Structures are given as C-alpha cells and as structure tokens.
Amino acid sequence: MSEPEVLTDMDVAGTDRYVLRKLPEVTLAFWVMKIAATTLGETAGDLFAQTLKLGYFLTTIALFLIFVVLCPEHERELVVGPLLEMVLCER
C-alpha cells in the first residue's frame, strides 16, 4: 500500500488561480474602511493618552476593554438583529 502524496503550498502555488483565492478582494470599500479605522483608532489613542493624560499603557488597556465589551454586542446584533426585524415586520 503506497502512502498518499502530500502537497505543500509551494507545490500548488504555480497556478495563479489558487493563490488569488487565498487573498481577500481589495476594493475601494476595503481601503475606505481601513483608512477610517486607522484614523479613528489613532485619534482615540491620542485622546486617551495625551488629552486625558492616561499614558500609553492605560490607553491600550482602556481601548482593549472597549473592544472586548463591544465585540460580543456586535456579534449578538448580527444574529438577533435580522430575526427581531422579521418578527417586528410581520405585525
């Protein structure tokens, strides 16, 4: 009984199609969101660190905690939101 052949990424990277499927599609919307997120993140960091004089360490902790609190809320809204909308629109 022969062992199955194991292919690595280098073995199949010869086809452009395989490599392109692994990369996200970069569109204008991607760049707009990336620039907005970077700008807002830096602005929030400057607000906490310099204007409120919390320093970089406390600012990092504060912004991380905001992220940890808001992320599950966002995920819950993605799941519950459309279902709640369907129930409310049926009346």
Steps between C-alpha positions, in 0.01 A plus 500: 500500500654832395485810714294795371692788350500812716498828310632820651407856409814520290387199294167656404603868497590468135142570402404865540141403565581312822705786641237762415225307680696516825524881492211728595358718227639851536244756394437870552273416795786306661734799482235744624429279803871442565584872491197590714580232760865602517415869530235443768728266693787747502267785595354299790850405611611865497187607688554251781880518517571868452182702553375300799861435607451126565827397336552233238468198729164599650377612159582159356311329782202738470464460123544123527224484761272708278569256217435194723169647622373610157606196298253250655224764479570537129496123448172471693345771284605317184316188618199652677453810284358341183284259701357783709435700184307210347282468809426874515424529128243218507257705709 
